[in-house]
Amino acid sequence: MAFSYYIYYRVDPGKADECESVIHQVLEEVKRTTGIAGKLLRKRDEPLLWMEIYENVADDAKFEWELADIADRLNVKQCLVADTTRHVECFEH
């Protein structure tokens, strides 16, 4: 069984440029440590609502641990709108 992860969040308007750099670092680090190439999307007509997508994940527990560790180390939360979080959704296929 494989899994797909969809992580969405709202970016602080004053930190959007900085956040784009941080998220690209997250994507690179996730690929380096897990072999999963993610992508970053922005919602049409709402450019500060972002989503990372990671598909075909075989080991969900390991992936979730690595993703959380990378996001913590790169301090992704400092890019988000105050008092919000990254929402992680996982789907089976």
CORLIN-V926579 format. One record per residue. N is the residue number from 1. SS is DSSP state (hx for helix, st for strand, lp for the rest). OMEGA is omega in degrees with one decimal (999 if undefined). NEAR is the number of other ideal C-beta (glycine too) atoms within 8 Angstrom. Layout:
n:N ss:SS omega:OMEGA near:NEAR
n:N ss:SS omega:OMEGA near:NEAR
This chain:
n:1 ss:lp omega:177.5 near:4
n:2 ss:lp omega:-177.3 near:9
n:3 ss:st omega:172.6 near:13
n:4 ss:st omega:-178.8 near:12
n:5 ss:st omega:177.6 near:15
n:6 ss:st omega:-177.4 near:11
n:7 ss:st omega:-177.7 near:13
n:8 ss:st omega:-174.9 near:10
n:9 ss:st omega:177.7 near:11
n:10 ss:st omega:-177.7 near:9
n:11 ss:st omega:175.7 near:13
n:12 ss:lp omega:-177.5 near:12
n:13 ss:hx omega:-179.2 near:6
n:14 ss:hx omega:-176.9 near:4
n:15 ss:hx omega:-173.4 near:10
n:16 ss:hx omega:-179.1 near:11
n:17 ss:hx omega:178.4 near:6
n:18 ss:hx omega:-177.7 near:8
n:19 ss:hx omega:179.3 near:13
n:20 ss:hx omega:177.4 near:9
n:21 ss:hx omega:-180.0 near:8
n:22 ss:hx omega:-178.2 near:12
n:23 ss:hx omega:175.8 near:13
n:24 ss:hx omega:173.8 near:9
n:25 ss:hx omega:177.1 near:9
n:26 ss:hx omega:-179.2 near:14
n:27 ss:hx omega:179.3 near:13
n:28 ss:hx omega:-178.9 near:8
n:29 ss:hx omega:176.9 near:10
n:30 ss:hx omega:179.3 near:14
n:31 ss:hx omega:-179.1 near:11
n:32 ss:hx omega:-174.5 near:6
n:33 ss:hx omega:-175.9 near:7
n:34 ss:hx omega:-175.3 near:11
n:35 ss:lp omega:-179.2 near:3
n:36 ss:lp omega:178.3 near:11
n:37 ss:lp omega:178.6 near:5
n:38 ss:lp omega:175.2 near:11
n:39 ss:st omega:-179.5 near:7
n:40 ss:st omega:176.6 near:11
n:41 ss:st omega:173.7 near:8
n:42 ss:st omega:-178.0 near:10
n:43 ss:st omega:175.8 near:9
n:44 ss:lp omega:179.5 near:4
n:45 ss:lp omega:175.8 near:4
n:46 ss:st omega:-168.2 near:7
n:47 ss:st omega:178.0 near:7
n:48 ss:st omega:171.5 near:11
n:49 ss:st omega:-174.0 near:11
n:50 ss:st omega:177.2 near:14
n:51 ss:st omega:170.4 near:11
n:52 ss:st omega:178.4 near:15
n:53 ss:st omega:176.4 near:11
n:54 ss:st omega:-175.0 near:12
n:55 ss:st omega:177.1 near:8
n:56 ss:st omega:176.7 near:7
n:57 ss:st omega:-179.0 near:13
n:58 ss:lp omega:-177.1 near:6
n:59 ss:lp omega:-174.0 near:6
n:60 ss:hx omega:-177.7 near:9
n:61 ss:hx omega:179.3 near:6
n:62 ss:hx omega:-179.5 near:8
n:63 ss:hx omega:-179.6 near:14
n:64 ss:hx omega:179.2 near:11
n:65 ss:hx omega:-179.6 near:8
n:66 ss:hx omega:-179.0 near:11
n:67 ss:hx omega:179.4 near:14
n:68 ss:hx omega:179.5 near:8
n:69 ss:hx omega:-179.6 near:8
n:70 ss:hx omega:179.6 near:12
n:71 ss:hx omega:177.9 near:11
n:72 ss:hx omega:-178.4 near:8
n:73 ss:hx omega:-179.3 near:6
n:74 ss:lp omega:175.4 near:10
n:75 ss:lp omega:179.9 near:8
n:76 ss:hx omega:-176.6 near:13
n:77 ss:hx omega:179.3 near:8
n:78 ss:hx omega:179.0 near:6
n:79 ss:hx omega:-172.4 near:12
n:80 ss:st omega:171.8 near:13
n:81 ss:lp omega:-178.1 near:8
n:82 ss:lp omega:177.0 near:5
n:83 ss:lp omega:173.8 near:3
n:84 ss:lp omega:-179.5 near:7
n:85 ss:lp omega:170.7 near:6
n:86 ss:lp omega:179.8 near:10
n:87 ss:st omega:-177.7 near:7
n:88 ss:st omega:175.6 near:9
n:89 ss:st omega:-179.0 near:8
n:90 ss:st omega:179.4 near:10
n:91 ss:st omega:177.2 near:7
n:92 ss:st omega:169.9 near:6
n:93 ss:lp omega:999 near:6
